[in-house]
Amino acid sequence: MDLDAYRDAAETFITELTREHYRHYAGLQDTFEIKPIYERHRDLFTRESIEALRDLDARAPATGDRHRRARMLLDFAVEGYVGEVTKAVEEELAHTEASLTIEAGGERVGFREAPVRQANEPDAGKRAEIEAALLAATDEKLGPFHRELIERQHACATELGWNSYVDMCEHCKGIDLRALSEQTAAFARNSAASYPRVLEPELRRTLGIEMSELRRADLPRFFRAAEQDRHFPAQRLTQSFLDTMRGLGIDVSTQPGVTFDIGPRPNKSPRAFCAPVRVPGEVYLVVAPVGGRDDYAALFHEGGHTEHLAGVDAALPFEFRLLGDHSISETYAFLMQHLVENPEWLARHLNIDDASELTAHARAHRLVYLRRYSGKLAYELELHGADGAAGWDALAGRYADLLGAALGIEWPRENFVSDVDPGFYCACYLRAWALETHLRSYLRERFGPSWFDSAQAGEVLLGLWRDGQRLDAEELLGELTGERLDFGVVLEDLGLSR
């Protein structure tokens, strides 16, 4: 295999695929034409290419950059092989979702727009009506596509010689998913007693309900925190991020190829995202505004991705610029996002002298997400395990049971195949939450509580960003502080005892 030619072709493929993803999910085009992209690059994902890369991975030294690059290329090829097999289903799913509407409150609403309506709806009954319509559409119209995607993913894993999709992901991504699940399960157990004590006061204050009254339909409104809108003015949204980066000694306005796509658009995905079409050189930050704190959190999260990817050293090998452990970029995204709940940042950038209510809500918000993703990882290990063919009905029940137990509410079954990202991306989020806690502590210890206003802290971040995703989460933390990645630090960061 000509590895240099393979890398060049792989980078072109990622550029074309990411641009198509950006244009469709940003609402700039209704079509989502990924089949022609896979057709043009089908030689990247043949069984022969994968076998050659498996052999390269097996022969690489156990440590060092040769090992890292070989494993990253194998992961890319395997993901592409699965993508090749699932591309037609993904296109149909995207087209169906983009054109799908639901009826809520006597009017037709776009499926992708409905969660934004739900987050902005003050009436609990109307939120529940939107939820019921979303769940019905998900189950009836989108569910068959999601089930077919998962069936094809599982078939690919066995075709390529792994016992299960779990085993394939563990090998290619270098993550011990079962060990991570043990850590997050311990987090869930250790936070169980504190969970209602942290969440219920915020439910009373924001929604006027008790924990016993909370429904899944209420969570978007709770996360939206509409009562905080006066603290998070829309006109300060973009400028607050630019000012924050300037405090770190980084002038975003001079960065080539960075585009902020923040305006509303009918078919824009409600889920904010960053689209790195070229790394560095062409990076899009996409947010569909909801209002208030949510917009700030979304912009700063995707801004963390954008700054990381825009700051990668262009001279790095392809693998370290575009592949690797995505926990790394998620770490920088969470680092920026958590500024929106930082009392020092709130005082300095939004003139909020008493942030106690905002930080209490943010703490509850974060605990909900951490427990939810702990439950998601446990569920996805069952869904994708060797004995994952327990039947769709049984899996739907396990999904509802595990997520319901994690969050202490009745959880709907209908999302059991749609609430799943490929390649165990939920593990990237979980590892990133832990690594971000370590990194934030490191920055505070070196540069003080207002580290975000230190150009020296900015230099540290720029140095990390230049390295792309060469290291995985454990390696980066080991080089930075000598510590081991431990999810237990998240419990301590929330002020909860182990």
Summary of the structure (lengths in Angstrom):
residues: 498
radius of gyration: 22.0
end to end distance: 50.7
largest distance: 63.3
contacts: 1627
relative contact order: 0.11
helix: 69%
strand: 5%
